[in-house]
């Protein structure tokens, strides 16, 4: 299992959390997505490491911006 944390700007409510979770969950290999609204942290667990560009694309599809990846 691989765990990564990304940070998203612009989320302000539970709808935001659901939208980001739904889009990131669609990425191949993702098994779990946990979004912390207060910090903007998006913890992703899966069977492979995700590229920043593919996560950014999923986050943008949800209507938000990826600001940092760790």
N, C-alpha and C positions, 0 to 999 in steps of 0.2 A: 504494500500500500504506500502511496505517495500522498503527502499532505503539503498544501501550499496555502498561503494567505495573500489575498489581494485586497486593495482598498478602493472603495467606490465613493465618488462625490455625488451629492444631490439627492440622496435618499432621505425622506422625512416622515414616512408612515409605513404601516403594515403592508399596504398595497405595493409600495416600493420594494420591500423585502420579498414579497411573493413574486414580483416581476423579475427581479434579479435572480432569485432562486430558480425559477422556471427556465429562464434562458440559459443559465450556466449549467443546469442539470442536463440540458440537451446535448452538451458536448460529449464526444465519444470518450469512454473510459471513466467518466465522472460517476461516482457512487453515492457521494453525499455532499451537500452544500449547506453550510450554516452561516447565516447573515446576522451580524450584530449591528442593529440600526444605530445605536449610540456612537459607535466608533467608525462605522462604515466598513468594518472588516468582513471579508467574505472568505471563509475557510472552506477549501475544496479538498476532498479526499477521493482518490481514484486509483486506477491501476496503471496510470502513466502520468508523467509530468506534463502540464499544460503550458503552451507558449503564451506569452503576454498578449500577442496580437489576437489569438483566438479568443481569449477571455475578454479582451477589450471589445472585440466585435460582438460577443454575446451580451455584454453589459450595455453597449450602445444600442443594441436591438431592444433592450428593456427600457431605454430612454435615459441612461445615466452614463457617467464617465469613469473609466478606470484611472486612478491617480497614482497608484503605487502597487508594486508586486514584491513579495518577499518569498 
